Amino acid sequence: MVNCQVGVEGGCAIGEALSSSCCRLVSLQLQKNKLGPIGGEALAKGLSSNISLFRLDVSYNGLATEGGHAFANALQNNRTLQRLNVSDNDITHHDLIESLVAHPSLKEADCSTNEITIISMECQLAASQRQTLKLDLFNNPLSSPPLGRPGGNPDGLQKYFHELAQEPTNVKRIGLMVLGFGGVGKSTFCQALTFPAHSSSQFHSTLIPLEEIEAGDRSM
Protein backbone atom coordinates (compact mmCIF):
# COMPACT_ATOMS: atom_id res chain seq x y z
CA MET A 1 0.00 0.00 0.00
CA VAL A 2 2.71 2.44 -1.01
CA ASN A 3 1.57 5.95 -2.01
CA CYS A 4 -2.11 5.01 -2.02
CA GLN A 5 -3.48 8.16 -0.37
CA VAL A 6 -4.51 6.24 2.73
CA GLY A 7 -4.63 9.46 4.74
CA VAL A 8 -5.64 10.06 8.32
CA GLU A 9 -8.95 8.15 8.22
CA GLY A 10 -7.34 5.18 6.56
CA GLY A 11 -4.55 5.20 9.13
CA CYS A 12 -7.10 5.14 11.93
CA ALA A 13 -8.93 2.20 10.31
CA ILE A 14 -5.70 0.24 9.87
CA GLY A 15 -4.74 0.96 13.46
CA GLU A 16 -8.05 -0.45 14.65
CA ALA A 17 -7.54 -3.55 12.52
CA LEU A 18 -4.06 -4.09 13.98
CA SER A 19 -5.48 -4.05 17.50
CA SER A 20 -7.94 -6.83 16.72
CA SER A 21 -7.20 -10.26 18.19
CA CYS A 22 -8.10 -11.69 14.76
CA CYS A 23 -5.30 -9.81 12.97
CA ARG A 24 -2.86 -12.16 11.19
CA LEU A 25 -0.94 -9.55 9.20
CA VAL A 26 2.84 -10.07 9.33
CA SER A 27 4.10 -7.27 7.04
CA LEU A 28 2.70 -3.80 6.35
CA GLN A 29 4.16 -1.16 4.02
CA LEU A 30 2.53 2.27 4.25
CA GLN A 31 5.17 4.58 2.77
CA LYS A 32 4.03 7.98 1.44
CA ASN A 33 0.42 7.80 2.55
CA LYS A 34 -0.01 11.14 4.34
CA LEU A 35 -0.94 9.58 7.66
CA GLY A 36 0.13 12.66 9.59
CA PRO A 37 0.42 12.83 13.39
CA ILE A 38 -3.18 11.69 14.01
CA GLY A 39 -3.03 8.73 11.65
CA GLY A 40 0.36 7.82 13.09
CA GLU A 41 -0.98 7.90 16.63
CA ALA A 42 -3.87 5.61 15.67
CA LEU A 43 -1.52 3.21 13.92
CA ALA A 44 0.81 3.17 16.90
CA LYS A 45 -2.09 2.43 19.22
CA GLY A 46 -2.95 -0.62 17.14
CA LEU A 47 0.70 -1.73 17.10
CA SER A 48 0.83 -1.54 20.87
CA SER A 49 -1.38 -4.62 21.33
CA ASN A 50 -0.61 -6.39 18.05
CA ILE A 51 1.11 -9.79 18.24
CA SER A 52 1.31 -10.78 14.55
CA LEU A 53 3.16 -7.96 12.78
CA PHE A 54 6.88 -8.52 12.15
CA ARG A 55 7.59 -5.69 9.71
CA LEU A 56 6.17 -2.15 9.49
CA ASP A 57 7.19 0.68 7.14
CA VAL A 58 5.62 4.10 7.76
CA SER A 59 8.33 6.25 6.17
CA TYR A 60 7.45 9.56 4.46
CA ASN A 61 4.21 10.08 6.36
CA GLY A 62 4.71 13.31 8.31
CA LEU A 63 4.31 11.64 11.69
CA ALA A 64 6.08 14.57 13.36
CA THR A 65 6.74 14.81 17.10
CA GLU A 66 3.32 13.49 18.13
CA GLY A 67 3.50 10.43 15.92
CA GLY A 68 7.05 9.64 16.97
CA HIS A 69 6.09 9.86 20.63
CA ALA A 70 3.10 7.57 20.03
CA PHE A 71 5.34 4.94 18.45
CA ALA A 72 7.75 5.24 21.36
CA ASN A 73 4.93 4.41 23.76
CA ALA A 74 3.60 1.61 21.55
CA LEU A 75 6.98 -0.12 21.41
CA GLN A 76 7.03 -0.35 25.19
CA ASN A 77 4.08 -2.75 24.99
CA ASN A 78 4.69 -4.49 21.68
CA ARG A 79 6.91 -7.58 21.88
CA THR A 80 6.88 -9.08 18.38
CA LEU A 81 7.92 -6.41 15.85
CA GLN A 82 11.28 -7.13 14.19
CA ARG A 83 11.68 -4.42 11.55
CA LEU A 84 10.47 -0.81 11.68
CA ASN A 85 11.01 2.07 9.24
CA VAL A 86 10.05 5.56 10.45
CA SER A 87 12.47 7.51 8.25
CA ASP A 88 11.63 10.93 6.75
CA ASN A 89 8.94 11.83 9.28
CA ASP A 90 10.17 15.01 11.03
CA ILE A 91 10.42 13.13 14.33
CA THR A 92 12.25 15.15 16.98
CA HIS A 93 12.00 13.35 20.32
CA HIS A 94 14.71 10.93 21.41
CA ASP A 95 12.28 8.78 23.41
CA LEU A 96 11.59 6.79 20.24
CA ILE A 97 15.26 5.76 20.07
CA GLU A 98 15.17 4.68 23.71
CA SER A 99 12.11 2.49 23.04
CA LEU A 100 13.74 0.99 19.95
CA VAL A 101 16.89 0.08 21.86
CA ALA A 102 14.88 -1.45 24.72
CA HIS A 103 12.59 -3.50 22.44
CA PRO A 104 13.17 -7.24 23.01
CA SER A 105 12.74 -8.55 19.46
CA LEU A 106 13.59 -5.65 17.13
CA LYS A 107 16.38 -6.40 14.62
CA GLU A 108 16.28 -3.41 12.27
CA ALA A 109 15.11 0.16 12.84
CA ASP A 110 15.44 2.93 10.24
CA CYS A 111 15.14 6.39 11.83
CA SER A 112 17.14 8.21 9.17
CA THR A 113 16.34 11.71 7.92
CA ASN A 114 14.44 12.96 10.94
CA GLU A 115 15.12 15.84 13.35
CA ILE A 116 16.50 13.94 16.34
CA THR A 117 19.26 15.99 17.99
CA ILE A 118 20.03 14.34 21.32
CA ILE A 119 20.41 10.75 22.47
CA SER A 120 21.27 10.24 26.13
CA MET A 121 24.56 8.60 27.06
CA GLU A 122 22.64 5.84 28.82
CA CYS A 123 20.74 5.04 25.63
CA GLN A 124 23.92 5.07 23.56
CA LEU A 125 25.58 2.64 25.93
CA ALA A 126 22.55 0.35 25.79
CA ALA A 127 22.55 0.50 21.97
CA SER A 128 26.22 -0.49 21.86
CA GLN A 129 25.36 -3.63 23.80
CA ARG A 130 22.54 -4.63 21.42
CA GLN A 131 24.64 -6.56 18.91
CA THR A 132 21.54 -7.89 17.13
CA LEU A 133 19.96 -4.47 16.49
CA LYS A 134 20.76 -2.53 13.32
CA LEU A 135 19.85 1.10 14.05
CA ASP A 136 20.05 3.66 11.22
CA LEU A 137 20.29 7.30 12.38
CA PHE A 138 21.72 8.73 9.16
CA ASN A 139 20.95 12.37 8.38
CA ASN A 140 19.77 13.40 11.85
CA PRO A 141 21.25 16.58 13.40
CA LEU A 142 22.71 14.64 16.33
CA SER A 143 24.72 16.65 18.83
CA SER A 144 24.90 14.42 21.90
CA PRO A 145 28.36 12.94 22.54
CA PRO A 146 30.02 10.64 21.72
CA LEU A 147 28.26 10.73 18.33
CA GLY A 148 29.53 14.26 17.76
CA ARG A 149 33.14 15.04 16.81
CA PRO A 150 34.89 17.44 19.20
CA GLY A 151 36.95 18.97 16.40
CA GLY A 152 40.66 19.61 16.13
CA ASN A 153 40.90 22.66 18.37
CA PRO A 154 40.94 23.38 22.14
CA ASP A 155 37.53 25.08 22.18
CA GLY A 156 35.84 22.12 20.48
CA LEU A 157 37.45 19.67 22.88
CA GLN A 158 36.46 21.75 25.91
CA LYS A 159 32.85 21.89 24.71
CA TYR A 160 32.86 18.14 24.18
CA PHE A 161 33.94 17.40 27.76
CA HIS A 162 31.43 19.95 29.07
CA GLU A 163 28.63 18.09 27.25
CA LEU A 164 29.82 14.81 28.71
CA ALA A 165 29.65 16.32 32.19
CA GLN A 166 25.97 17.20 31.64
CA GLU A 167 24.93 13.63 30.87
CA PRO A 168 22.73 11.99 33.57
CA THR A 169 24.81 8.81 33.41
CA ASN A 170 28.29 8.94 34.93
CA VAL A 171 31.03 8.68 32.33
CA LYS A 172 33.46 6.03 33.55
CA ARG A 173 35.54 5.57 30.43
CA ILE A 174 36.39 7.72 27.40
CA GLY A 175 38.03 6.42 24.24
CA LEU A 176 40.20 9.00 22.49
CA MET A 177 42.03 8.73 19.19
CA VAL A 178 44.66 11.35 18.37
CA LEU A 179 46.18 11.21 14.88
CA GLY A 180 49.67 12.33 14.04
CA PHE A 181 53.36 11.49 14.15
CA GLY A 182 55.75 12.89 16.78
CA GLY A 183 55.40 16.43 18.06
CA VAL A 184 51.62 16.85 17.85
CA GLY A 185 51.22 16.65 21.63
CA LYS A 186 49.63 13.22 22.10
CA SER A 187 51.66 12.30 25.18
CA THR A 188 51.38 15.75 26.73
CA PHE A 189 47.63 15.78 26.20
CA CYS A 190 47.11 12.34 27.77
CA GLN A 191 49.29 13.21 30.74
CA ALA A 192 47.40 16.47 31.30
CA LEU A 193 44.15 14.49 31.54
CA THR A 194 45.47 11.96 34.04
CA PHE A 195 47.69 14.11 36.28
CA PRO A 196 46.30 15.90 39.37
CA ALA A 197 44.69 19.26 38.68
CA HIS A 198 47.32 21.24 40.63
CA SER A 199 50.07 20.03 38.29
CA SER A 200 48.24 20.70 35.02
CA SER A 201 49.94 24.08 34.57
CA GLN A 202 53.20 22.36 33.63
CA PHE A 203 51.66 20.95 30.47
CA HIS A 204 51.54 23.08 27.36
CA SER A 205 50.42 21.93 23.93
CA THR A 206 48.59 23.27 20.91
CA LEU A 207 46.14 21.04 19.09
CA ILE A 208 46.56 21.31 15.34
CA PRO A 209 43.47 21.18 13.08
CA LEU A 210 42.73 17.73 11.65
CA GLU A 211 41.30 17.34 8.17
CA GLU A 212 38.43 14.86 7.90
CA ILE A 213 38.56 12.48 4.93
CA GLU A 214 35.56 10.57 3.66
CA ALA A 215 35.87 6.79 3.96
CA GLY A 216 35.55 6.39 0.22
CA ASP A 217 38.23 8.95 -0.62
CA ARG A 218 41.10 7.16 -2.40
CA SER A 219 43.12 10.27 -3.15
CA MET A 220 45.31 9.84 -0.03
C-alpha positions as a Markdown table, in Angstrom:
| # | Residue | x | y | z |
|---|---|---|---|---|
| 1 | Met | 0.0 | 0.0 | 0.0 |
| 2 | Val | 2.7 | 2.4 | -1.0 |
| 3 | Asn | 1.6 | 5.9 | -2.0 |
| 4 | Cys | -2.1 | 5.0 | -2.0 |
| 5 | Gln | -3.5 | 8.2 | -0.4 |
| 6 | Val | -4.5 | 6.2 | 2.7 |
| 7 | Gly | -4.6 | 9.5 | 4.7 |
| 8 | Val | -5.6 | 10.1 | 8.3 |
| 9 | Glu | -9.0 | 8.2 | 8.2 |
| 10 | Gly | -7.3 | 5.2 | 6.6 |
| 11 | Gly | -4.5 | 5.2 | 9.1 |
| 12 | Cys | -7.1 | 5.1 | 11.9 |
| 13 | Ala | -8.9 | 2.2 | 10.3 |
| 14 | Ile | -5.7 | 0.2 | 9.9 |
| 15 | Gly | -4.7 | 1.0 | 13.5 |
| 16 | Glu | -8.0 | -0.4 | 14.7 |
| 17 | Ala | -7.5 | -3.6 | 12.5 |
| 18 | Leu | -4.1 | -4.1 | 14.0 |
| 19 | Ser | -5.5 | -4.0 | 17.5 |
| 20 | Ser | -7.9 | -6.8 | 16.7 |
| 21 | Ser | -7.2 | -10.3 | 18.2 |
| 22 | Cys | -8.1 | -11.7 | 14.8 |
| 23 | Cys | -5.3 | -9.8 | 13.0 |
| 24 | Arg | -2.9 | -12.2 | 11.2 |
| 25 | Leu | -0.9 | -9.6 | 9.2 |
| 26 | Val | 2.8 | -10.1 | 9.3 |
| 27 | Ser | 4.1 | -7.3 | 7.0 |
| 28 | Leu | 2.7 | -3.8 | 6.3 |
| 29 | Gln | 4.2 | -1.2 | 4.0 |
| 30 | Leu | 2.5 | 2.3 | 4.2 |
| 31 | Gln | 5.2 | 4.6 | 2.8 |
| 32 | Lys | 4.0 | 8.0 | 1.4 |
| 33 | Asn | 0.4 | 7.8 | 2.6 |
| 34 | Lys | 0.0 | 11.1 | 4.3 |
| 35 | Leu | -0.9 | 9.6 | 7.7 |
| 36 | Gly | 0.1 | 12.7 | 9.6 |
| 37 | Pro | 0.4 | 12.8 | 13.4 |
| 38 | Ile | -3.2 | 11.7 | 14.0 |
| 39 | Gly | -3.0 | 8.7 | 11.6 |
| 40 | Gly | 0.4 | 7.8 | 13.1 |
| 41 | Glu | -1.0 | 7.9 | 16.6 |
| 42 | Ala | -3.9 | 5.6 | 15.7 |
| 43 | Leu | -1.5 | 3.2 | 13.9 |
| 44 | Ala | 0.8 | 3.2 | 16.9 |
| 45 | Lys | -2.1 | 2.4 | 19.2 |
| 46 | Gly | -2.9 | -0.6 | 17.1 |
| 47 | Leu | 0.7 | -1.7 | 17.1 |
| 48 | Ser | 0.8 | -1.5 | 20.9 |
| 49 | Ser | -1.4 | -4.6 | 21.3 |
| 50 | Asn | -0.6 | -6.4 | 18.0 |
| 51 | Ile | 1.1 | -9.8 | 18.2 |
| 52 | Ser | 1.3 | -10.8 | 14.5 |
| 53 | Leu | 3.2 | -8.0 | 12.8 |
| 54 | Phe | 6.9 | -8.5 | 12.2 |
| 55 | Arg | 7.6 | -5.7 | 9.7 |
| 56 | Leu | 6.2 | -2.2 | 9.5 |
| 57 | Asp | 7.2 | 0.7 | 7.1 |
| 58 | Val | 5.6 | 4.1 | 7.8 |
| 59 | Ser | 8.3 | 6.2 | 6.2 |
| 60 | Tyr | 7.5 | 9.6 | 4.5 |
| 61 | Asn | 4.2 | 10.1 | 6.4 |
| 62 | Gly | 4.7 | 13.3 | 8.3 |
| 63 | Leu | 4.3 | 11.6 | 11.7 |
| 64 | Ala | 6.1 | 14.6 | 13.4 |
| 65 | Thr | 6.7 | 14.8 | 17.1 |
| 66 | Glu | 3.3 | 13.5 | 18.1 |
| 67 | Gly | 3.5 | 10.4 | 15.9 |
| 68 | Gly | 7.0 | 9.6 | 17.0 |
| 69 | His | 6.1 | 9.9 | 20.6 |
| 70 | Ala | 3.1 | 7.6 | 20.0 |
| 71 | Phe | 5.3 | 4.9 | 18.4 |
| 72 | Ala | 7.8 | 5.2 | 21.4 |
| 73 | Asn | 4.9 | 4.4 | 23.8 |
| 74 | Ala | 3.6 | 1.6 | 21.6 |
| 75 | Leu | 7.0 | -0.1 | 21.4 |
| 76 | Gln | 7.0 | -0.3 | 25.2 |
| 77 | Asn | 4.1 | -2.7 | 25.0 |
| 78 | Asn | 4.7 | -4.5 | 21.7 |
| 79 | Arg | 6.9 | -7.6 | 21.9 |
| 80 | Thr | 6.9 | -9.1 | 18.4 |
| 81 | Leu | 7.9 | -6.4 | 15.9 |
| 82 | Gln | 11.3 | -7.1 | 14.2 |
| 83 | Arg | 11.7 | -4.4 | 11.6 |
| 84 | Leu | 10.5 | -0.8 | 11.7 |
| 85 | Asn | 11.0 | 2.1 | 9.2 |
| 86 | Val | 10.0 | 5.6 | 10.5 |
| 87 | Ser | 12.5 | 7.5 | 8.3 |
| 88 | Asp | 11.6 | 10.9 | 6.8 |
| 89 | Asn | 8.9 | 11.8 | 9.3 |
| 90 | Asp | 10.2 | 15.0 | 11.0 |
| 91 | Ile | 10.4 | 13.1 | 14.3 |
| 92 | Thr | 12.2 | 15.2 | 17.0 |
| 93 | His | 12.0 | 13.3 | 20.3 |
| 94 | His | 14.7 | 10.9 | 21.4 |
| 95 | Asp | 12.3 | 8.8 | 23.4 |
| 96 | Leu | 11.6 | 6.8 | 20.2 |
| 97 | Ile | 15.3 | 5.8 | 20.1 |
| 98 | Glu | 15.2 | 4.7 | 23.7 |
| 99 | Ser | 12.1 | 2.5 | 23.0 |
| 100 | Leu | 13.7 | 1.0 | 20.0 |
| 101 | Val | 16.9 | 0.1 | 21.9 |
| 102 | Ala | 14.9 | -1.5 | 24.7 |
| 103 | His | 12.6 | -3.5 | 22.4 |
| 104 | Pro | 13.2 | -7.2 | 23.0 |
| 105 | Ser | 12.7 | -8.6 | 19.5 |
| 106 | Leu | 13.6 | -5.7 | 17.1 |
| 107 | Lys | 16.4 | -6.4 | 14.6 |
| 108 | Glu | 16.3 | -3.4 | 12.3 |
| 109 | Ala | 15.1 | 0.2 | 12.8 |
| 110 | Asp | 15.4 | 2.9 | 10.2 |
| 111 | Cys | 15.1 | 6.4 | 11.8 |
| 112 | Ser | 17.1 | 8.2 | 9.2 |
| 113 | Thr | 16.3 | 11.7 | 7.9 |
| 114 | Asn | 14.4 | 13.0 | 10.9 |
| 115 | Glu | 15.1 | 15.8 | 13.4 |
| 116 | Ile | 16.5 | 13.9 | 16.3 |
| 117 | Thr | 19.3 | 16.0 | 18.0 |
| 118 | Ile | 20.0 | 14.3 | 21.3 |
| 119 | Ile | 20.4 | 10.8 | 22.5 |
| 120 | Ser | 21.3 | 10.2 | 26.1 |
| 121 | Met | 24.6 | 8.6 | 27.1 |
| 122 | Glu | 22.6 | 5.8 | 28.8 |
| 123 | Cys | 20.7 | 5.0 | 25.6 |
| 124 | Gln | 23.9 | 5.1 | 23.6 |
| 125 | Leu | 25.6 | 2.6 | 25.9 |
| 126 | Ala | 22.5 | 0.3 | 25.8 |
| 127 | Ala | 22.6 | 0.5 | 22.0 |
| 128 | Ser | 26.2 | -0.5 | 21.9 |
| 129 | Gln | 25.4 | -3.6 | 23.8 |
| 130 | Arg | 22.5 | -4.6 | 21.4 |
| 131 | Gln | 24.6 | -6.6 | 18.9 |
| 132 | Thr | 21.5 | -7.9 | 17.1 |
| 133 | Leu | 20.0 | -4.5 | 16.5 |
| 134 | Lys | 20.8 | -2.5 | 13.3 |
| 135 | Leu | 19.9 | 1.1 | 14.0 |
| 136 | Asp | 20.0 | 3.7 | 11.2 |
| 137 | Leu | 20.3 | 7.3 | 12.4 |
| 138 | Phe | 21.7 | 8.7 | 9.2 |
| 139 | Asn | 20.9 | 12.4 | 8.4 |
| 140 | Asn | 19.8 | 13.4 | 11.9 |
| 141 | Pro | 21.3 | 16.6 | 13.4 |
| 142 | Leu | 22.7 | 14.6 | 16.3 |
| 143 | Ser | 24.7 | 16.7 | 18.8 |
| 144 | Ser | 24.9 | 14.4 | 21.9 |
| 145 | Pro | 28.4 | 12.9 | 22.5 |
| 146 | Pro | 30.0 | 10.6 | 21.7 |
| 147 | Leu | 28.3 | 10.7 | 18.3 |
| 148 | Gly | 29.5 | 14.3 | 17.8 |
| 149 | Arg | 33.1 | 15.0 | 16.8 |
| 150 | Pro | 34.9 | 17.4 | 19.2 |
| 151 | Gly | 37.0 | 19.0 | 16.4 |
| 152 | Gly | 40.7 | 19.6 | 16.1 |
| 153 | Asn | 40.9 | 22.7 | 18.4 |
| 154 | Pro | 40.9 | 23.4 | 22.1 |
| 155 | Asp | 37.5 | 25.1 | 22.2 |
| 156 | Gly | 35.8 | 22.1 | 20.5 |
| 157 | Leu | 37.5 | 19.7 | 22.9 |
| 158 | Gln | 36.5 | 21.8 | 25.9 |
| 159 | Lys | 32.9 | 21.9 | 24.7 |
| 160 | Tyr | 32.9 | 18.1 | 24.2 |
| 161 | Phe | 33.9 | 17.4 | 27.8 |
| 162 | His | 31.4 | 19.9 | 29.1 |
| 163 | Glu | 28.6 | 18.1 | 27.2 |
| 164 | Leu | 29.8 | 14.8 | 28.7 |
| 165 | Ala | 29.6 | 16.3 | 32.2 |
| 166 | Gln | 26.0 | 17.2 | 31.6 |
| 167 | Glu | 24.9 | 13.6 | 30.9 |
| 168 | Pro | 22.7 | 12.0 | 33.6 |
| 169 | Thr | 24.8 | 8.8 | 33.4 |
| 170 | Asn | 28.3 | 8.9 | 34.9 |
| 171 | Val | 31.0 | 8.7 | 32.3 |
| 172 | Lys | 33.5 | 6.0 | 33.5 |
| 173 | Arg | 35.5 | 5.6 | 30.4 |
| 174 | Ile | 36.4 | 7.7 | 27.4 |
| 175 | Gly | 38.0 | 6.4 | 24.2 |
| 176 | Leu | 40.2 | 9.0 | 22.5 |
| 177 | Met | 42.0 | 8.7 | 19.2 |
| 178 | Val | 44.7 | 11.4 | 18.4 |
| 179 | Leu | 46.2 | 11.2 | 14.9 |
| 180 | Gly | 49.7 | 12.3 | 14.0 |
| 181 | Phe | 53.4 | 11.5 | 14.2 |
| 182 | Gly | 55.7 | 12.9 | 16.8 |
| 183 | Gly | 55.4 | 16.4 | 18.1 |
| 184 | Val | 51.6 | 16.9 | 17.8 |
| 185 | Gly | 51.2 | 16.7 | 21.6 |
| 186 | Lys | 49.6 | 13.2 | 22.1 |
| 187 | Ser | 51.7 | 12.3 | 25.2 |
| 188 | Thr | 51.4 | 15.8 | 26.7 |
| 189 | Phe | 47.6 | 15.8 | 26.2 |
| 190 | Cys | 47.1 | 12.3 | 27.8 |
| 191 | Gln | 49.3 | 13.2 | 30.7 |
| 192 | Ala | 47.4 | 16.5 | 31.3 |
| 193 | Leu | 44.2 | 14.5 | 31.5 |
| 194 | Thr | 45.5 | 12.0 | 34.0 |
| 195 | Phe | 47.7 | 14.1 | 36.3 |
| 196 | Pro | 46.3 | 15.9 | 39.4 |
| 197 | Ala | 44.7 | 19.3 | 38.7 |
| 198 | His | 47.3 | 21.2 | 40.6 |
| 199 | Ser | 50.1 | 20.0 | 38.3 |
| 200 | Ser | 48.2 | 20.7 | 35.0 |
| 201 | Ser | 49.9 | 24.1 | 34.6 |
| 202 | Gln | 53.2 | 22.4 | 33.6 |
| 203 | Phe | 51.7 | 20.9 | 30.5 |
| 204 | His | 51.5 | 23.1 | 27.4 |
| 205 | Ser | 50.4 | 21.9 | 23.9 |
| 206 | Thr | 48.6 | 23.3 | 20.9 |
| 207 | Leu | 46.1 | 21.0 | 19.1 |
| 208 | Ile | 46.6 | 21.3 | 15.3 |
| 209 | Pro | 43.5 | 21.2 | 13.1 |
| 210 | Leu | 42.7 | 17.7 | 11.6 |
| 211 | Glu | 41.3 | 17.3 | 8.2 |
| 212 | Glu | 38.4 | 14.9 | 7.9 |
| 213 | Ile | 38.6 | 12.5 | 4.9 |
| 214 | Glu | 35.6 | 10.6 | 3.7 |
| 215 | Ala | 35.9 | 6.8 | 4.0 |
| 216 | Gly | 35.6 | 6.4 | 0.2 |
| 217 | Asp | 38.2 | 9.0 | -0.6 |
| 218 | Arg | 41.1 | 7.2 | -2.4 |
| 219 | Ser | 43.1 | 10.3 | -3.1 |
| 220 | Met | 45.3 | 9.8 | 0.0 |
